[in-house]
Amino acid sequence: MATINATVYDTAALAEAAIDALDSSIDARIESFEDRGVQKFLLVIPPTRTTLFKTGFNADVDAAEEDLWAVGGTYVFPTAEMGMEVVSSSADDTAEGTGARTVKIWYLDDEFNEKSEIVTLNGVTPVATTATDIYRVNAFRVLTAGSGGAPAGNIDIRNLADTPIYSRIPIGLNRARNSIYTVPKSKTLYINALTFSSGNSTGGTYCRFTLRAKYDDIGSAASSLFYPYYEIGIEDCPYEACLETPIRLPAGVDIKISVIGDANNSNAICTGAYRGWLE
């Protein structure tokens, strides 16, 4: 882990006093070393970290590869900045309704700057975003809701021409089930854990999950192609992987989980997630 600040102290007490003076949210640590026979103490302050957790879901996977998101099929990335619209499949998702009332969009512009917008829902009538510079949708959640405490319908954020859809909050849930993510500007993503599961009503369904990213780790360069970074085949079971060496992906890189079943009538219900941190 990179160090952004390190100060040498002659005693451990001085180093501990310096930690006490820091904000408690900073995960500082003390390391000792010997300098010309004298014990010294190094106060190390690591870079600021924020955790990341992305979860995806696909309710019907067959023998054609799809991406792990609530809409199903292959995810289509925007090719330019744009305005989008938010719409529900239920009239109860409105400003005064019993379902979802407002949603928040966390997005990136085409320079990968992090931005956000809150949208008040109007049921089955689309509501256009104020922002016209949306290039990547990184997160999509219900912010407030009525007595139902959750969306009464599927809530989509989509192109102003109604299609394609860029993210979906499924009915009854308060966050998008979408494994697609793009690393923001000036950040590096480290993925250190992944989970997958698959199954159906009859059992015996094999599915192959692949974590992909548009980054060539050998050439250390962004790419227009998706390269596999982790892959596992499972049948009617969950699987979890904790990585001793995290997967490192720099700013501007697109990431997704893809999955394929073993038959045209697999009807596999698949979930997956990846966890890590940004710094």
C-alpha positions as a Markdown table, in Angstrom:
| # | Residue | x | y | z |
|---|---|---|---|---|
| 1 | Met | 0.0 | 0.0 | 0.0 |
| 2 | Ala | 1.4 | 3.4 | -0.9 |
| 3 | Thr | 2.3 | 5.9 | 1.8 |
| 4 | Ile | 1.3 | 9.5 | 1.4 |
| 5 | Asn | 2.8 | 10.7 | 4.7 |
| 6 | Ala | 5.5 | 9.3 | 7.1 |
| 7 | Thr | 7.2 | 11.1 | 10.0 |
| 8 | Val | 10.0 | 9.7 | 12.2 |
| 9 | Tyr | 9.8 | 10.1 | 16.0 |
| 10 | Asp | 12.4 | 9.4 | 18.6 |
| 11 | Thr | 9.9 | 7.7 | 21.0 |
| 12 | Ala | 6.8 | 5.6 | 20.7 |
| 13 | Ala | 5.0 | 8.0 | 23.0 |
| 14 | Leu | 5.5 | 10.9 | 20.6 |
| 15 | Ala | 4.3 | 8.8 | 17.7 |
| 16 | Glu | 1.2 | 7.7 | 19.7 |
| 17 | Ala | 0.5 | 11.3 | 20.7 |
| 18 | Ala | 0.6 | 12.3 | 17.0 |
| 19 | Ile | -2.0 | 9.6 | 16.2 |
| 20 | Asp | -4.2 | 10.9 | 19.0 |
| 21 | Ala | -4.1 | 14.3 | 17.3 |
| 22 | Leu | -5.3 | 12.9 | 14.0 |
| 23 | Asp | -8.9 | 12.4 | 12.8 |
| 24 | Ser | -10.0 | 9.1 | 14.2 |
| 25 | Ser | -11.1 | 8.0 | 10.7 |
| 26 | Ile | -7.5 | 7.9 | 9.5 |
| 27 | Asp | -6.1 | 4.4 | 9.8 |
| 28 | Ala | -2.6 | 5.5 | 10.9 |
| 29 | Arg | 0.0 | 3.0 | 12.2 |
| 30 | Ile | 3.4 | 3.0 | 13.9 |
| 31 | Glu | 6.3 | 1.1 | 12.6 |
| 32 | Ser | 9.6 | 0.7 | 14.3 |
| 33 | Phe | 13.1 | 0.5 | 12.8 |
| 34 | Glu | 16.7 | 0.8 | 14.0 |
| 35 | Asp | 18.8 | 3.7 | 12.8 |
| 36 | Arg | 22.6 | 3.5 | 13.7 |
| 37 | Gly | 21.7 | 1.4 | 16.8 |
| 38 | Val | 18.9 | 3.7 | 18.0 |
| 39 | Gln | 15.3 | 2.6 | 17.9 |
| 40 | Lys | 13.1 | 4.9 | 15.9 |
| 41 | Phe | 9.4 | 5.1 | 15.3 |
| 42 | Leu | 7.7 | 5.8 | 12.0 |
| 43 | Leu | 4.2 | 7.2 | 11.9 |
| 44 | Val | 2.6 | 6.0 | 8.6 |
| 45 | Ile | -0.6 | 7.6 | 7.3 |
| 46 | Pro | -2.0 | 5.5 | 4.4 |
| 47 | Pro | -3.9 | 7.1 | 1.5 |
| 48 | Thr | -7.6 | 7.8 | 2.0 |
| 49 | Arg | -9.7 | 4.8 | 1.1 |
| 50 | Thr | -13.3 | 4.3 | 0.3 |
| 51 | Thr | -14.9 | 0.9 | 0.2 |
| 52 | Leu | -16.7 | -0.4 | -2.9 |
| 53 | Phe | -19.4 | -3.1 | -3.1 |
| 54 | Lys | -21.0 | -4.0 | -6.4 |
| 55 | Thr | -23.7 | -6.6 | -6.7 |
| 56 | Gly | -25.4 | -8.0 | -9.9 |
| 57 | Phe | -28.4 | -10.2 | -10.6 |
| 58 | Asn | -29.7 | -11.9 | -13.7 |
| 59 | Ala | -33.0 | -13.9 | -13.4 |
| 60 | Asp | -32.7 | -15.9 | -16.6 |
| 61 | Val | -29.3 | -17.1 | -18.0 |
| 62 | Asp | -29.2 | -19.7 | -20.7 |
| 63 | Ala | -26.5 | -20.8 | -23.2 |
| 64 | Ala | -25.7 | -17.3 | -24.6 |
| 65 | Glu | -23.4 | -15.2 | -22.5 |
| 66 | Glu | -25.1 | -12.3 | -20.7 |
| 67 | Asp | -24.0 | -9.6 | -18.3 |
| 68 | Leu | -24.9 | -9.7 | -14.6 |
| 69 | Trp | -27.5 | -7.0 | -14.2 |
| 70 | Ala | -31.2 | -6.9 | -13.5 |
| 71 | Val | -32.2 | -6.1 | -17.2 |
| 72 | Gly | -30.4 | -9.1 | -18.6 |
| 73 | Gly | -28.6 | -9.4 | -21.9 |
| 74 | Thr | -25.4 | -7.6 | -22.9 |
| 75 | Tyr | -24.9 | -4.2 | -21.3 |
| 76 | Val | -24.5 | -1.3 | -23.7 |
| 77 | Phe | -22.2 | 1.5 | -22.5 |
| 78 | Pro | -22.9 | 5.1 | -23.5 |
| 79 | Thr | -20.6 | 6.3 | -26.3 |
| 80 | Ala | -20.9 | 10.0 | -25.3 |
| 81 | Glu | -22.2 | 12.3 | -22.6 |
| 82 | Met | -25.9 | 12.6 | -22.5 |
| 83 | Gly | -29.0 | 13.4 | -20.6 |
| 84 | Met | -31.1 | 10.4 | -19.4 |
| 85 | Glu | -34.5 | 9.8 | -18.1 |
| 86 | Val | -35.8 | 7.9 | -15.0 |
| 87 | Val | -39.1 | 6.0 | -15.1 |
| 88 | Ser | -41.0 | 3.3 | -13.1 |
| 89 | Ser | -43.2 | 0.5 | -14.2 |
| 90 | Ser | -45.6 | 1.5 | -11.4 |
| 91 | Ala | -47.8 | 4.5 | -10.9 |
| 92 | Asp | -47.1 | 4.2 | -7.1 |
| 93 | Asp | -43.5 | 5.4 | -7.5 |
| 94 | Thr | -44.2 | 9.1 | -7.3 |
| 95 | Ala | -43.5 | 12.1 | -5.1 |
| 96 | Glu | -46.5 | 11.3 | -2.9 |
| 97 | Gly | -46.8 | 7.6 | -3.6 |
| 98 | Thr | -46.5 | 4.5 | -1.4 |
| 99 | Gly | -43.5 | 3.3 | -3.4 |
| 100 | Ala | -40.2 | 5.0 | -4.2 |
| 101 | Arg | -40.3 | 8.7 | -4.3 |
| 102 | Thr | -36.8 | 9.9 | -5.1 |
| 103 | Val | -33.8 | 8.2 | -6.5 |
| 104 | Lys | -30.1 | 9.2 | -6.6 |
| 105 | Ile | -27.8 | 8.6 | -9.5 |
| 106 | Trp | -24.0 | 8.5 | -9.0 |
| 107 | Tyr | -22.4 | 9.0 | -12.4 |
| 108 | Leu | -19.2 | 10.0 | -14.3 |
| 109 | Asp | -18.8 | 12.5 | -17.1 |
| 110 | Asp | -16.5 | 11.7 | -20.0 |
| 111 | Glu | -13.4 | 12.8 | -18.1 |
| 112 | Phe | -14.5 | 10.3 | -15.3 |
| 113 | Asn | -15.3 | 13.0 | -12.8 |
| 114 | Glu | -17.7 | 11.8 | -10.0 |
| 115 | Lys | -21.0 | 13.6 | -10.0 |
| 116 | Ser | -24.6 | 12.9 | -8.7 |
| 117 | Glu | -28.2 | 13.9 | -9.1 |
| 118 | Ile | -31.4 | 13.4 | -7.2 |
| 119 | Val | -34.6 | 12.7 | -9.3 |
| 120 | Thr | -38.1 | 12.9 | -8.1 |
| 121 | Leu | -40.2 | 10.1 | -9.6 |
| 122 | Asn | -43.4 | 10.6 | -11.6 |
| 123 | Gly | -44.6 | 7.0 | -11.8 |
| 124 | Val | -44.8 | 5.6 | -15.4 |
| 125 | Thr | -44.1 | 9.1 | -16.8 |
| 126 | Pro | -40.4 | 9.5 | -17.6 |
| 127 | Val | -38.5 | 12.3 | -15.8 |
| 128 | Ala | -35.5 | 13.8 | -17.6 |
| 129 | Thr | -32.3 | 14.4 | -15.7 |
| 130 | Thr | -31.1 | 17.9 | -15.3 |
| 131 | Ala | -27.6 | 16.6 | -16.0 |
| 132 | Thr | -26.6 | 16.3 | -19.7 |
| 133 | Asp | -23.1 | 15.1 | -19.1 |
| 134 | Ile | -23.8 | 11.5 | -18.0 |
| 135 | Tyr | -21.3 | 9.1 | -19.4 |
| 136 | Arg | -21.2 | 6.2 | -16.9 |
| 137 | Val | -23.8 | 5.2 | -14.3 |
| 138 | Asn | -21.9 | 3.8 | -11.3 |
| 139 | Ala | -24.7 | 3.6 | -8.8 |
| 140 | Phe | -28.5 | 4.0 | -8.7 |
| 141 | Arg | -30.5 | 3.9 | -5.4 |
| 142 | Val | -33.8 | 4.8 | -3.9 |
| 143 | Leu | -33.3 | 7.8 | -1.6 |
| 144 | Thr | -36.8 | 8.2 | -0.1 |
| 145 | Ala | -40.0 | 6.1 | -0.2 |
| 146 | Gly | -43.6 | 6.1 | 1.0 |
| 147 | Ser | -45.3 | 3.6 | 3.3 |
| 148 | Gly | -44.2 | 0.6 | 1.2 |
| 149 | Gly | -40.5 | 1.4 | 1.9 |
| 150 | Ala | -39.4 | 0.2 | -1.5 |
| 151 | Pro | -40.2 | 0.6 | -5.2 |
| 152 | Ala | -43.6 | -0.6 | -6.3 |
| 153 | Gly | -42.2 | -1.2 | -9.8 |
| 154 | Asn | -39.0 | -1.6 | -11.7 |
| 155 | Ile | -37.2 | 1.8 | -11.9 |
| 156 | Asp | -35.0 | 2.3 | -15.0 |
| 157 | Ile | -32.5 | 5.0 | -15.9 |
| 158 | Arg | -32.4 | 5.0 | -19.7 |
| 159 | Asn | -31.6 | 6.9 | -22.9 |
| 160 | Leu | -34.0 | 9.7 | -23.7 |
| 161 | Ala | -35.1 | 7.6 | -26.7 |
| 162 | Asp | -36.4 | 5.0 | -24.2 |
| 163 | Thr | -33.6 | 2.5 | -25.0 |
| 164 | Pro | -31.0 | 1.3 | -24.0 |
| 165 | Ile | -31.5 | 1.0 | -20.3 |
| 166 | Tyr | -28.3 | 1.9 | -18.3 |
| 167 | Ser | -29.4 | 0.6 | -14.8 |
| 168 | Arg | -32.4 | -0.8 | -13.1 |
| 169 | Ile | -33.6 | -0.9 | -9.5 |
| 170 | Pro | -35.8 | -4.0 | -9.3 |
| 171 | Ile | -39.3 | -4.0 | -7.7 |
| 172 | Gly | -39.1 | -4.3 | -4.0 |
| 173 | Leu | -35.4 | -3.5 | -3.8 |
| 174 | Asn | -33.7 | -0.1 | -3.1 |
| 175 | Arg | -30.6 | -0.3 | -5.1 |
| 176 | Ala | -29.7 | -1.4 | -8.6 |
| 177 | Arg | -28.5 | -5.0 | -9.2 |
| 178 | Asn | -25.9 | -4.0 | -11.7 |
| 179 | Ser | -22.3 | -5.4 | -11.7 |
| 180 | Ile | -21.2 | -2.7 | -14.2 |
| 181 | Tyr | -18.8 | -0.1 | -12.8 |
| 182 | Thr | -16.2 | 2.4 | -14.1 |
| 183 | Val | -13.2 | 3.6 | -12.0 |
| 184 | Pro | -13.4 | 7.3 | -11.3 |
| 185 | Lys | -10.8 | 9.9 | -12.2 |
| 186 | Ser | -7.7 | 10.0 | -9.9 |
| 187 | Lys | -8.7 | 6.7 | -8.3 |
| 188 | Thr | -7.4 | 3.1 | -8.4 |
| 189 | Leu | -9.7 | 0.2 | -7.6 |
| 190 | Tyr | -8.5 | -2.8 | -5.7 |
| 191 | Ile | -10.8 | -5.9 | -5.8 |
| 192 | Asn | -10.1 | -8.4 | -3.0 |
| 193 | Ala | -13.3 | -10.5 | -2.8 |
| 194 | Leu | -15.9 | -12.0 | -5.1 |
| 195 | Thr | -19.0 | -14.0 | -4.6 |
| 196 | Phe | -21.2 | -15.9 | -7.1 |
| 197 | Ser | -24.2 | -18.2 | -7.0 |
| 198 | Ser | -26.5 | -19.9 | -9.5 |
| 199 | Gly | -29.4 | -22.3 | -9.5 |
| 200 | Asn | -32.9 | -22.9 | -10.8 |
| 201 | Ser | -36.1 | -24.7 | -9.8 |
| 202 | Thr | -35.0 | -28.1 | -11.1 |
| 203 | Gly | -31.3 | -28.1 | -10.3 |
| 204 | Gly | -28.4 | -29.4 | -12.4 |
| 205 | Thr | -27.5 | -26.1 | -14.0 |
| 206 | Tyr | -23.8 | -25.2 | -14.6 |
| 207 | Cys | -22.9 | -21.6 | -15.0 |
| 208 | Arg | -19.5 | -19.9 | -15.8 |
| 209 | Phe | -18.9 | -16.5 | -14.3 |
| 210 | Thr | -16.2 | -14.1 | -15.6 |
| 211 | Leu | -15.1 | -10.8 | -14.1 |
| 212 | Arg | -13.9 | -8.7 | -17.0 |
| 213 | Ala | -12.2 | -5.3 | -17.3 |
| 214 | Lys | -11.2 | -3.1 | -20.2 |
| 215 | Tyr | -7.6 | -3.1 | -19.1 |
| 216 | Asp | -4.5 | -4.9 | -20.3 |
| 217 | Asp | -2.6 | -5.7 | -17.2 |
| 218 | Ile | 0.4 | -7.0 | -19.1 |
| 219 | Gly | 0.8 | -3.9 | -21.2 |
| 220 | Ser | -0.5 | -1.7 | -18.3 |
| 221 | Ala | -2.8 | 0.1 | -20.6 |
| 222 | Ala | -6.5 | 0.8 | -21.0 |
| 223 | Ser | -8.1 | -1.2 | -23.8 |
| 224 | Ser | -11.3 | -1.3 | -25.9 |
| 225 | Leu | -11.5 | -5.0 | -25.2 |
| 226 | Phe | -12.7 | -6.8 | -22.1 |
| 227 | Tyr | -10.1 | -9.0 | -20.5 |
| 228 | Pro | -10.9 | -11.8 | -18.0 |
| 229 | Tyr | -9.6 | -11.2 | -14.5 |
| 230 | Tyr | -11.4 | -14.0 | -12.6 |
| 231 | Glu | -13.4 | -17.0 | -13.8 |
| 232 | Ile | -15.2 | -19.8 | -12.0 |
| 233 | Gly | -17.7 | -22.5 | -13.0 |
| 234 | Ile | -20.3 | -23.5 | -10.4 |
| 235 | Glu | -23.4 | -25.7 | -10.3 |
| 236 | Asp | -26.3 | -25.0 | -8.0 |
| 237 | Cys | -24.2 | -23.5 | -5.3 |
| 238 | Pro | -22.6 | -20.3 | -3.9 |
| 239 | Tyr | -18.9 | -19.6 | -4.2 |
| 240 | Glu | -16.8 | -17.0 | -2.5 |
| 241 | Ala | -13.2 | -16.0 | -3.3 |
| 242 | Cys | -10.9 | -13.9 | -1.1 |
| 243 | Leu | -7.9 | -12.7 | -3.1 |
| 244 | Glu | -4.5 | -12.6 | -1.4 |
| 245 | Thr | -3.3 | -10.3 | -4.1 |
| 246 | Pro | -6.0 | -7.7 | -5.1 |
| 247 | Ile | -6.9 | -7.0 | -8.7 |
| 248 | Arg | -5.7 | -3.5 | -9.4 |
| 249 | Leu | -7.6 | -1.4 | -12.0 |
| 250 | Pro | -6.8 | 2.3 | -12.7 |
| 251 | Ala | -9.1 | 5.3 | -13.5 |
| 252 | Gly | -11.3 | 5.1 | -16.5 |
| 253 | Val | -11.5 | 1.3 | -16.7 |
| 254 | Asp | -14.9 | -0.3 | -17.3 |
| 255 | Ile | -15.7 | -3.5 | -15.3 |
| 256 | Lys | -18.5 | -6.1 | -15.4 |
| 257 | Ile | -19.4 | -9.7 | -14.5 |
| 258 | Ser | -20.6 | -11.9 | -17.4 |
| 259 | Val | -22.2 | -15.3 | -17.1 |
| 260 | Ile | -23.2 | -18.2 | -19.4 |
| 261 | Gly | -25.3 | -21.3 | -18.7 |
| 262 | Asp | -24.8 | -24.8 | -20.1 |
| 263 | Ala | -28.1 | -25.1 | -22.0 |
| 264 | Asn | -30.7 | -23.1 | -23.9 |
| 265 | Asn | -33.3 | -23.8 | -21.3 |
| 266 | Ser | -31.0 | -23.4 | -18.3 |
| 267 | Asn | -33.2 | -20.6 | -16.8 |
| 268 | Ala | -30.5 | -20.1 | -14.3 |
| 269 | Ile | -30.9 | -17.5 | -11.6 |
| 270 | Cys | -27.5 | -15.9 | -11.0 |
| 271 | Thr | -26.1 | -13.5 | -8.5 |
| 272 | Gly | -22.6 | -12.1 | -8.1 |
| 273 | Ala | -20.7 | -9.4 | -6.4 |
| 274 | Tyr | -17.2 | -7.9 | -6.0 |
| 275 | Arg | -15.8 | -6.0 | -3.1 |
| 276 | Gly | -12.7 | -3.8 | -2.6 |
| 277 | Trp | -11.6 | -0.3 | -2.1 |
| 278 | Leu | -10.7 | 2.9 | -4.0 |
| 279 | Glu | -7.7 | 5.0 | -3.2 |
